[in-house]
Amino acid sequence: MKVILNVDAITHPITGIGQYTLKLGEQLAEIAAASESFETVKYFSSDQWVDNIAHSAQANQWISRLREWIPFKGLALNAYAKRRNKYFKRLTAALSDHVFHSPNFVLMPFGGRSIATFHDLSFVHYRETQPNYRLQFLDREIPNTLKQADAIVTPTEFIKQEVIEHYGYSAEKIHVTPLGVDNGFKPYSEPETQQTLKPLQLKYKQFLLSVATTEPRKNLSRLLAAYTLLPIQLRKAYPLVLVGSKGWLNEDLNNTIKSLVSQGQIIFLGYVNKQQLQHLYASAKLTVFPSLYEGFGLPIIESMASSTAVLTSDNSAMQEVAGGHAMLCDPVDIESIAIGLRTALEDTKWSIKAEKKGLDFSRQFTWQRCAELTVQAYQSGDF
């Protein structure tokens, strides 16, 4: 078996899909090196082969810069896709014996077998949370991808069912490959986290943590409103720390964040490096992730792997991923979020149980398992 993996999602700052692509690519290389039946994996990005997936982010720097300064993002996305298709067709003309995998929804035209990862259907169900240029691009490209794909990969059973119900895609051709957690997401002692906490004036197990891009689907506006409903004593004891990359459609949210930061009610850190994120997870009293909709929800499992309790939404894939070990809330009900926050902070017995059970539960989520299940999809009879 020979595989081509598209890696242009690996750009700085590396977030959800980029992280998935990077970890999957690394694990595929390890499997190929150890397997007689898996001959090779090649990495393609934008217009070229990438020799080492660890260097993908560096090779893709120009994509990150393009996103920052091009004002007409729709035109830029369409031009980029056209260019990418052109080079991919040229470079893969003699590689129809490979399996081509796009880990970011959209397939490029390819003469051999193809597989795509559908992380969620937010562009179907929550269109108001997506930029118009992205919706237009996906509306055009997804039907072509579904026609071309020999199989689809999803991170949860929930998304598998959504793809079946919305697109009428064959259940036998959809493979569930749960995401993984890096080994660095683990419990850390108070002394081990001080290099991260001390400069931020945070105390070990005495703050709430939210890890989310500042975009509408992450529901940060309702989270902030719910947090301000907590008694002043709780807010003083447990400041809310926001971590996440810059998103979109967030002007009102950014203004709210600035106001609350200026009042000293919350702390906004933006994007942090991996070690800082690992320390913050392990040091938080509670990770709060009341997203409106998710196809998986990595912060849930990353927090559990860090032995930190979780409050998340009772809908979409989040309830499935939490496995019964998180406090659940109605994400569109601000009072429900506030009650969840207060209960999680004040119910010591629950938090101790959630930390232990969540840690045990999280151990099944590894990138090695994700890659092994993905290889099974490549090898399946669906092709």
C-alpha positions as CSV (number, residue, x, y, z in Angstrom):
1,M,0.0,0.0,0.0
2,K,1.2,3.5,-0.9
3,V,-0.4,6.7,0.5
4,I,-0.5,10.3,-0.4
5,L,-1.5,12.6,2.5
6,N,-2.4,16.3,1.8
7,V,-0.7,18.3,4.6
8,D,-1.5,22.0,3.7
9,A,-3.7,22.3,6.8
10,I,-0.5,22.3,8.9
11,T,0.1,26.0,9.2
12,H,1.0,28.2,12.2
13,P,-0.8,28.6,14.5
14,I,-1.5,24.9,14.4
15,T,-5.0,24.3,15.6
16,G,-7.5,21.4,15.3
17,I,-7.3,20.1,11.7
18,G,-3.7,21.0,11.4
19,Q,-2.9,19.1,14.6
20,Y,-4.9,16.1,13.4
21,T,-3.0,16.1,10.0
22,L,0.4,16.4,11.6
23,K,-0.2,13.6,14.2
24,L,-1.8,11.3,11.6
25,G,1.1,11.9,9.2
26,E,3.7,11.2,11.8
27,Q,2.0,7.9,12.9
28,L,1.5,6.8,9.2
29,A,5.2,7.2,8.7
30,E,5.9,5.0,11.7
31,I,3.4,2.4,10.6
32,A,4.9,2.4,7.0
33,A,8.4,1.9,8.4
34,A,7.4,-1.1,10.5
35,S,5.0,-2.8,8.0
36,E,5.8,-4.9,5.0
37,S,2.4,-4.3,3.4
38,F,2.5,-0.5,3.9
39,E,5.2,0.6,1.5
40,T,5.3,4.4,1.7
41,V,3.6,7.7,2.6
42,K,4.1,10.8,0.6
43,Y,3.2,14.3,1.8
44,F,1.7,16.9,-0.6
45,S,1.2,20.6,0.2
46,S,-0.2,23.3,-2.1
47,D,2.2,22.8,-5.1
48,Q,5.0,20.5,-3.9
49,W,6.0,17.3,-2.1
50,V,7.2,17.8,1.5
51,D,10.0,15.4,2.4
52,N,9.5,15.6,6.2
53,I,6.1,16.2,7.7
54,A,7.8,17.9,10.7
55,H,8.8,20.7,8.3
56,S,5.3,21.1,6.9
57,A,4.5,24.2,8.9
58,Q,7.7,25.9,7.7
59,A,7.0,24.9,4.1
60,N,3.4,26.3,4.4
61,Q,4.4,29.7,6.0
62,W,3.4,31.5,2.8
63,I,-0.2,30.2,3.3
64,S,-0.3,31.7,6.8
65,R,1.0,35.0,5.5
66,L,-1.5,35.0,2.7
67,R,-4.4,34.5,5.1
68,E,-3.3,37.5,7.1
69,W,-3.1,40.2,4.4
70,I,-5.3,39.2,1.5
71,P,-8.5,41.2,1.8
72,F,-10.5,39.2,-0.7
73,K,-10.4,35.8,1.0
74,G,-13.0,34.2,-1.3
75,L,-11.0,35.0,-4.4
76,A,-7.8,33.9,-2.7
77,L,-9.3,30.6,-1.6
78,N,-10.6,29.8,-5.1
79,A,-7.3,30.8,-6.7
80,Y,-5.3,28.7,-4.2
81,A,-7.6,25.7,-4.8
82,K,-7.2,26.0,-8.6
83,R,-3.4,26.2,-8.3
84,R,-3.3,23.3,-5.9
85,N,-5.4,21.1,-8.2
86,K,-3.1,21.9,-11.1
87,Y,0.1,21.0,-9.4
88,F,-1.4,17.9,-7.7
89,K,-2.6,16.6,-11.0
90,R,0.8,17.1,-12.6
91,L,2.8,15.6,-9.7
92,T,0.5,12.5,-9.2
93,A,-0.1,11.7,-12.9
94,A,1.9,8.4,-12.5
95,L,0.7,7.6,-9.0
96,S,-2.7,6.1,-9.5
97,D,-1.5,3.1,-7.5
98,H,-1.6,5.2,-4.3
99,V,-4.4,6.0,-1.9
100,F,-5.0,9.7,-1.7
101,H,-6.2,11.0,1.7
102,S,-7.4,14.6,2.2
103,P,-7.7,15.2,6.0
104,N,-9.5,18.5,5.5
105,F,-12.9,17.7,3.8
106,V,-12.0,18.5,0.1
107,L,-10.4,16.1,-2.3
108,M,-8.4,17.2,-5.3
109,P,-9.0,15.4,-8.6
110,F,-7.0,12.1,-8.6
111,G,-6.8,9.1,-10.8
112,G,-6.6,6.5,-8.0
113,R,-8.5,5.7,-4.8
114,S,-9.5,8.6,-2.6
115,I,-10.5,9.1,1.0
116,A,-11.6,12.3,2.8
117,T,-12.0,13.2,6.5
118,F,-15.2,14.9,7.4
119,H,-14.6,16.4,10.9
120,D,-18.1,17.9,11.3
121,L,-21.0,19.4,9.3
122,S,-20.9,22.8,10.9
123,F,-21.0,24.4,7.4
124,V,-24.4,22.6,7.0
125,H,-26.0,23.1,10.4
126,Y,-24.4,26.3,11.7
127,R,-23.9,28.4,8.5
128,E,-24.3,31.6,10.4
129,T,-21.0,30.8,12.2
130,Q,-19.0,30.5,9.0
131,P,-17.6,33.1,6.7
132,N,-19.5,33.4,3.4
133,Y,-16.4,32.7,1.3
134,R,-15.8,29.4,3.1
135,L,-19.5,28.3,2.7
136,Q,-19.4,29.1,-1.0
137,F,-16.3,27.1,-1.5
138,L,-17.5,24.1,0.5
139,D,-21.0,24.2,-1.2
140,R,-19.2,23.8,-4.5
141,E,-16.5,21.3,-3.5
142,I,-18.2,18.9,-1.1
143,P,-20.5,17.3,-3.7
144,N,-17.5,16.7,-6.0
145,T,-15.6,15.2,-3.0
146,L,-18.5,12.8,-2.1
147,K,-18.7,11.6,-5.7
148,Q,-15.0,11.0,-5.9
149,A,-14.4,9.5,-2.4
150,D,-14.1,5.7,-2.1
151,A,-14.5,6.1,1.6
152,I,-15.1,8.8,4.3
153,V,-13.4,9.0,7.7
154,T,-15.1,10.7,10.7
155,P,-13.8,11.3,14.2
156,T,-17.1,10.1,15.9
157,E,-20.1,8.0,15.4
158,F,-22.2,11.2,15.7
159,I,-20.6,12.7,12.6
160,K,-20.8,9.3,10.8
161,Q,-24.6,9.4,11.3
162,E,-24.8,13.0,10.2
163,V,-23.0,12.2,6.9
164,I,-25.4,9.3,6.3
165,E,-28.5,11.3,7.1
166,H,-27.6,14.5,5.3
167,Y,-25.9,13.1,2.2
168,G,-27.3,9.6,2.0
169,Y,-23.7,8.3,2.0
170,S,-23.3,4.6,2.5
171,A,-22.7,3.6,6.1
172,E,-20.3,0.8,5.0
173,K,-18.0,3.4,3.4
174,I,-17.7,5.5,6.5
175,H,-15.0,4.7,9.1
176,V,-14.8,6.2,12.6
177,T,-11.3,7.0,13.7
178,P,-11.4,8.9,17.1
179,L,-8.7,11.5,17.5
180,G,-5.7,11.2,19.9
181,V,-4.0,13.0,22.7
182,D,-0.3,13.8,22.8
183,N,1.7,12.2,25.6
184,G,2.5,15.7,26.9
185,F,-1.1,16.2,28.0
186,K,-0.9,14.6,31.4
187,P,-1.1,15.5,35.1
188,Y,1.6,17.9,36.2
189,S,2.4,18.8,39.8
190,E,2.3,22.4,41.0
191,P,6.1,22.9,40.9
192,E,6.2,21.5,37.3
193,T,3.8,24.2,36.1
194,Q,5.3,27.2,37.8
195,Q,7.3,28.4,34.8
196,T,3.9,28.9,33.0
197,L,1.7,30.0,35.9
198,K,4.0,32.4,37.7
199,P,4.4,35.0,34.9
200,L,0.7,34.9,34.4
201,Q,0.0,35.3,38.2
202,L,-2.2,32.2,38.2
203,K,-2.5,29.8,41.1
204,Y,-2.5,26.0,40.7
205,K,-6.1,24.6,40.6
206,Q,-7.5,28.0,41.2
207,F,-8.7,29.1,37.7
208,L,-11.1,28.1,35.0
209,L,-9.8,27.4,31.5
210,S,-11.4,27.8,28.1
211,V,-9.5,26.6,25.0
212,A,-11.3,27.7,21.8
213,T,-10.8,29.8,18.7
214,T,-12.6,33.1,18.9
215,E,-15.4,32.3,16.5
216,P,-19.2,32.1,16.9
217,R,-19.6,28.3,17.1
218,K,-17.4,28.1,20.2
219,N,-20.1,30.0,22.1
220,L,-17.7,32.2,24.1
221,S,-20.2,35.0,24.3
222,R,-22.6,32.9,26.3
223,L,-19.8,31.4,28.4
224,L,-18.7,35.0,29.4
225,A,-22.3,35.9,30.2
226,A,-22.7,32.8,32.3
227,Y,-19.4,33.4,34.1
228,T,-20.5,36.9,35.1
229,L,-23.6,35.4,36.8
230,L,-21.5,33.5,39.3
231,P,-21.2,34.9,42.8
232,I,-18.4,37.4,43.1
233,Q,-16.6,35.1,45.7
234,L,-16.4,32.3,43.1
235,R,-15.2,34.6,40.4
236,K,-12.5,36.0,42.7
237,A,-11.4,32.5,43.7
238,Y,-11.5,31.1,40.1
239,P,-10.7,33.6,37.4
240,L,-11.6,32.6,33.8
241,V,-8.7,32.2,31.5
242,L,-9.3,32.3,27.7
243,V,-6.8,30.6,25.4
244,G,-7.2,30.3,21.6
245,S,-6.3,31.5,18.2
246,K,-7.9,34.5,16.4
247,G,-11.0,33.5,14.6
248,W,-13.7,35.2,12.5
249,L,-17.0,36.9,12.8
250,N,-16.0,38.0,16.3
251,E,-16.1,41.8,16.5
252,D,-18.7,41.9,19.3
253,L,-17.0,39.1,21.1
254,N,-13.7,40.8,21.0
255,N,-15.2,44.0,22.4
256,T,-16.8,42.0,25.2
257,I,-13.5,40.3,26.0
258,K,-11.6,43.6,26.1
259,S,-14.2,45.1,28.4
260,L,-14.1,42.1,30.9
261,V,-10.3,42.1,30.8
262,S,-10.2,45.8,31.6
263,Q,-12.5,45.2,34.5
264,G,-10.2,42.4,35.8
265,Q,-12.9,39.8,35.5
266,I,-11.2,37.5,33.0
267,I,-7.7,36.8,31.5
268,F,-7.2,36.6,27.8
269,L,-4.0,34.9,26.6
270,G,-4.7,34.2,22.9
271,Y,-2.5,31.6,21.3
272,V,-0.1,29.8,23.6
273,N,2.6,27.3,22.9
274,K,2.1,23.6,23.5
275,Q,4.0,23.3,26.8
276,Q,2.1,26.3,28.2
277,L,-1.2,24.7,27.1
278,Q,-0.3,21.4,28.7
279,H,0.6,23.2,32.0
280,L,-2.6,25.3,31.9
281,Y,-4.8,22.2,31.4
282,A,-3.1,20.4,34.3
283,S,-3.3,23.4,36.5
284,A,-6.9,24.4,35.9
285,K,-9.7,23.5,38.4
286,L,-12.1,23.1,35.4
287,T,-11.9,23.2,31.6
288,V,-15.0,24.8,30.2
289,F,-16.1,23.9,26.6
290,P,-19.8,24.8,26.0
291,S,-19.5,24.8,22.2
292,L,-22.6,25.0,20.1
293,Y,-21.5,22.1,17.9
294,E,-18.5,19.9,17.6
295,G,-17.4,16.9,15.5
296,F,-15.1,15.8,18.3
297,G,-13.9,18.4,20.8
298,L,-10.2,17.8,21.5
299,P,-10.2,20.1,24.6
300,I,-12.5,17.6,26.3
301,I,-10.0,14.7,26.0
302,E,-6.9,16.9,26.4
303,S,-8.3,18.1,29.7
304,M,-9.2,14.7,30.9
305,A,-5.8,13.4,30.0
306,S,-4.4,16.2,32.2
307,S,-6.6,15.0,35.1
308,T,-8.8,18.1,35.0
309,A,-12.6,18.0,35.2
310,V,-14.6,19.2,32.2
311,L,-17.9,21.1,31.7
312,T,-19.1,20.7,28.1
313,S,-22.3,20.7,26.0
314,D,-25.0,18.1,26.0
315,N,-25.2,18.0,22.2
316,S,-23.5,16.9,19.0
317,A,-20.3,14.8,19.5
318,M,-19.3,16.3,22.8
319,Q,-21.5,14.1,24.9
320,E,-20.1,11.0,23.0
321,V,-16.5,12.1,23.5
322,A,-17.0,12.9,27.2
323,G,-18.2,9.3,27.8
324,G,-20.3,10.2,30.8
325,H,-17.3,11.7,32.7
326,A,-18.0,15.5,32.2
327,M,-20.6,17.9,33.6
328,L,-23.0,18.7,30.8
329,C,-25.0,21.9,30.1
330,D,-27.3,23.3,27.5
331,P,-25.0,25.6,25.4
332,V,-27.8,27.9,24.3
333,D,-29.0,28.5,27.9
334,I,-26.8,30.9,29.7
335,E,-28.3,30.0,33.1
336,S,-27.6,26.3,32.4
337,I,-24.0,27.1,31.7
338,A,-23.8,29.1,34.9
339,I,-25.4,26.3,37.0
340,G,-22.9,23.9,35.5
341,L,-20.0,26.1,36.4
342,R,-21.1,26.6,39.9
343,T,-21.9,22.9,40.5
344,A,-18.6,21.8,39.1
345,L,-16.7,24.3,41.3
346,E,-18.6,23.6,44.5
347,D,-19.2,19.8,44.3
348,T,-15.9,18.5,45.5
349,K,-16.9,14.8,45.4
350,W,-18.0,15.2,41.7
351,S,-14.8,17.0,40.7
352,I,-12.5,14.4,42.4
353,K,-14.4,11.5,40.6
354,A,-14.4,13.4,37.3
355,E,-10.7,13.9,37.4
356,K,-10.0,10.2,38.1
357,K,-12.6,8.7,35.8
358,G,-11.7,11.2,33.0
359,L,-8.0,10.4,33.2
360,D,-8.7,6.7,32.9
361,F,-11.2,7.2,30.1
362,S,-8.8,9.4,28.1
363,R,-6.1,6.7,27.8
364,Q,-7.9,5.0,24.9
365,F,-7.5,8.1,22.7
366,T,-4.1,7.9,21.1
367,W,-2.8,9.1,17.7
368,Q,-1.4,5.6,17.1
369,R,-4.9,4.1,17.4
370,C,-6.3,6.9,15.2
371,A,-3.7,6.1,12.5
372,E,-4.2,2.3,12.8
373,L,-7.9,2.7,12.2
374,T,-7.2,5.0,9.3
375,V,-5.0,2.4,7.7
376,Q,-7.8,-0.1,8.1
377,A,-10.0,2.3,6.2
378,Y,-7.3,2.5,3.4
379,Q,-7.3,-1.3,3.3
380,S,-11.0,-1.9,3.6
381,G,-13.1,-3.7,1.0
382,D,-14.9,-0.4,0.3
383,F,-12.2,0.3,-2.2
